[in-house]
Amino acid sequence: TQRVMANVRERQRTQSLNEAFAALRKIIPTLPSDKLSKIQTLKLAARYIDFLYQVLQSDELDSKMASCSYVAHERLSYAFSVWRME
């Protein structure tokens, strides 16, 4: 029974990890051709965080963009996709 319980815990851990990666993939702007592995997802997330940090540091967000979160998200997604390709 200990082995069975360990297997259950491992399945739950794996499911939880997969759900976290699915949530992360929804947040990170991706290209239509992207089919990312877990390590690629983590690396891209790190690059996206760096990109967002650079945007904040360069103060590119004007008050109009910040006032509309959907437009801001779309513009950031597009800018990140372009930045990624450089």
Contacts in CASP RR format, 6 or more apart in sequence:
PFRMAT RR
TARGET T0000
AUTHOR 0000-0000-0000
METHOD contacts of the structure
MODEL  1
TQRVMANVRERQRTQSLNEAFAALRKIIPTLPSDKLSKIQTLKLAARYID
FLYQVLQSDELDSKMASCSYVAHERLSYAFSVWRME
21 38 0 8 1.000
21 41 0 8 1.000
24 41 0 8 1.000
24 45 0 8 1.000
25 36 0 8 1.000
25 41 0 8 1.000
27 45 0 8 1.000
28 41 0 8 1.000
28 44 0 8 1.000
28 45 0 8 1.000
28 48 0 8 1.000
29 48 0 8 1.000
29 76 0 8 1.000
29 77 0 8 1.000
29 78 0 8 1.000
29 80 0 8 1.000
29 81 0 8 1.000
30 36 0 8 1.000
30 44 0 8 1.000
31 81 0 8 1.000
31 84 0 8 1.000
36 44 0 8 1.000
44 84 0 8 1.000
47 84 0 8 1.000
48 80 0 8 1.000
51 79 0 8 1.000
51 80 0 8 1.000
51 83 0 8 1.000
52 76 0 8 1.000
55 61 0 8 1.000
55 76 0 8 1.000
55 79 0 8 1.000
61 72 0 8 1.000
65 71 0 8 1.000
65 72 0 8 1.000
65 75 0 8 1.000
66 72 0 8 1.000
END
